[in-house]
Each structure stands twice: as structure tokens, then as C-alpha cells.
Amino acid sequence: MMPFSDEEIYHAVKINLPKVNTYVNSHGGAIKLLGVNDGTVYIELTGTCHGCSMSLMTTKMVVERQLRELIHPQLTVINVDGSKENKLPEHYYTDHTEEEVTTKERLIDKVKKYF
């Protein structure tokens, strides 16, 4: 049993993600934090890592291993890659304020080109 709430794990992962992202960035990819459910962290590998045949290895041997060292040894990480076994659950914790900011920033960027 994970001794932290999904919200606590989400924020711990968010804080530590830049450290973990270094390896993925070196291969032209990035890690997007999608959410947390029952101690399982859901990510999406983007850039050149999205759909790569080594993405499962990267998720388990790099991302999960480092997050376990930084946060908790029982942490599980799943790369949501479109397959039915690696999908985002119906209910999960995420920071909705980030989505709102991103949407607003995209809208502002679209409008800027007209001024």
C-alpha cells in the first residue's frame, strides 16, 4: 500500500520529472505527466520516444526506476501509448489548472498573430 495520496504522488513526480526527463530529452523525446491513480503514475512519452520500440524499456528501466529512487520504491509507471493494456483509467488525479493555463496560452498565441 502506498503511504501517499494520489495528489501527493502527482506533485512529487511533477517536481522530480525534470531530473528524470534528462535521459529522454537526450534522445529527442519528453515525458508528459498525465495523472496518478492508486499509486500508479501515468505518463506519455512524446517526441521521438512516442511509439519507439524501446519505449517500454525506457518507461520501466529509466522513468520508473528513477522515480522509485526519488519518491517511493513501490511506485509503478505506465506509458499511455494507445494500446488497450496501457491506457489512462477513467478516474485519476491530475492538476487541472495546468490544462486551463495551457488552453489559455494556446488561445492567446492564436490571437497574437492578428495584432
VOFI-806350 format. One record per residue: residue in three letters; x, y, z of N, C-alpha, C, CB in turn. Coordinates in steps of 0.05 Angstrom, whole numbers, plus 5000, padded with zeros to 4 digits. Glycine has a CB too. Layout:
N
ALAXYZXYZXYZXYZ ...
***
This chain:
115
MET501749765000500050005000501850255000498150005025 MET501150434983502650684980501950875003502150814953 PRO503850975018503251155041502651445034505551145060 PHE502351495008501751764999499151774983504151874982 SER497952004983495552034966496352074937493852284976 ASP494452034919495052084890495852364885492552014873 GLU494652554899495452834896498352884905493553014913 GLU499152764927501952794937503852664917502252664964 ILE503152434907504952304887505152464862503952014880 TYR502852574852502852734828504752974831499952844822 HIS504553114853506253354857509253274861505353514881 ALA509753044874512552954877513652884850512652704896 VAL512152744833513052674806513552934790511052494792 LYS511653114792511853374777514453514784509453554782 ILE515153524809517553654819520153504809517653674849 ASN520053244809522353084801522553014772522352824817 LEU520553074756520553004728522853124712517953084716 PRO523653374717525953474702528453314705526453764711 LYS528853194729531253024733531052774717531552954763 VAL528752654715528252404701528252464670525652274710 ASN527252694663526852764635529552794620525253014632 THR531752824634534352874621535052664601536452894643 TYR534752404609535452184591533652184566535151914605 VAL531052224571529152214549529652454530526252224559 ASN530252684541530952924525533352874507531453164543 SER535252724518537752674502537152504477539852534520 HIS534852374476534052214453531952354436533051944463 GLY531452614442529552764426526652734435529752684397 GLY526252634459523552604470523052764495523052314476 ALA520752724506519952854531517952684545518853144526 ILE517552734571515552594587513352784595516952464612 LYS510952714589508552864597507152714620506652924573 LEU506852844642505452734665502452764660506352864692 LEU501052534659498152544654496552534679497352304636 GLY497352364698495852344723496752104740492852314717 VAL495452074763496051864782493451734792497751974806 ASN493451464794491151324804492251094821489351224781 ASP491451084846492250864865495250814865490750614858 GLY496851024865499751004866501050934840500450794886 THR499550914819500650864792500751134777498950664776 VAL503151194767503651444752503251384722506451554758 TYR501651554710501051524681502451754666498051524675 ILE504151674647505651874632505151824602508751854638 GLU506152004586506151974557508952054547503952134543 LEU510251874534512851944521512152084495514651684517 THR513452314491512852474467515352504451511652744475 GLY515152654429517452694411518252434398519852814427 THR520852394394521852154381521451904398524752184375 CYS520851934424520351704441517551594438520951774470 HIS515751754428512951664424512851444403511051904417 GLY511951214410511750994391514350844386510751094365 CYS516550924399519050784395518950504406521350944409 SER520350324393520250044401521550004429521749864381 MET523150194438524450184464522950334486527350284462 SER520550434480519150604499518450444524516650704486 LEU517750194522517150034547519650014564516149754539 MET521949964552524449944566525150214579526749864547 THR524750434565525250704575523450754599524850914554 THR520850684597518950724618519750584644516150644610 LYS520450324641521050164664523850194675520549874658 MET525850194657528650204666529750484672530350064645 VAL528450684661529350954666527351104683529851104639 VAL524951154673523051324687522151194713520551374669 GLU521150954712520150824737522450784757518850554730 ARG524750694748526950644766527750904781529350524751 GLN528051124766528851374778526751484797529551574757 LEU524251474788522051574806521851404831519451574791 ARG522351144829522350974853524651064872522650684846 GLU526951134862529151224878528551494891531751244862 LEU527251664876526751934886524251964903526452124862 ILE522251794899519651824913518951594931517451874893 HIS518651354920517851124935518450864919514851134943 PRO519550664932520350414918518050244906521950244936 GLN515650304913513350144903511850294880511450074925 LEU512850514872511650674851511550514825513050944847 THR509350524811509150404784508650624764506850194784 VAL509850594741509550794719508550654694512250944714 ILE506550764682505450654657505550874636502550554661 ASN506650804612506650984589504050934574509250934571 VAL502351134573499851114558500551144529497751334568 ASP500550914515501550914487499450844467503750724485 GLY496950834475494750774456493950474456495650844429 SER495550304468494850024470492749984492497349844476 LYS491149774490488949734509489949664537487049524500 GLU492349554539493449484566494849724579495349254564 ASN495549924564496850164575495250414570499750194562 LYS492850414582491150644578490650794605488450554566 LEU489851034602489251204625486651114637489151514617 PRO486551074663483950984676481851194674484450894705 GLU479451114679477151304677477451534698474551164680 HIS478351454722478651654744481551664752476851584768 TYR482651904754485451944762485752224772487351874739 TYR487952274787488552544797490252684776489852544825 THR489652924770491353104754490853384763490753064723 ASP492753554757492553844764491153984741495353964770 HIS488654034743487054154721487854444716484154144728 THR489154574735489954854730492054874708491054984756 GLU493754664705495654664683494354644656497654424687 GLU492254484654490754454629489454714622488754234631 GLU488254854642486955114636488955314627485555214662 VAL491355334640493355524632494355454603495755514651 THR494855204597495755124571493655204550496254824570 THR491155164555489055234536488955534532486355134546 LYS489155684554489155974551491556074536489156104579 GLU493955954541496356034527496055984497498855894538 ARG494955754490494555694462492655894449493455404458 LEU490555964462488656154452489956434448486256184470 ILE491556514468492956774466494856764442494456834492 ASP496356544439498256524416496856544389499756264418 LYS494456424387492956444362492056724356490456254364 VAL491256874378490257144374492457334369488657234399 LYS494857294380497157474377497857524348499557354391 LYS497557324331498357364303496657564288498257104288 TYR494457644299492657844287493258134296489757784292 PHE495258154314495858424324498658514315495658434354 
***
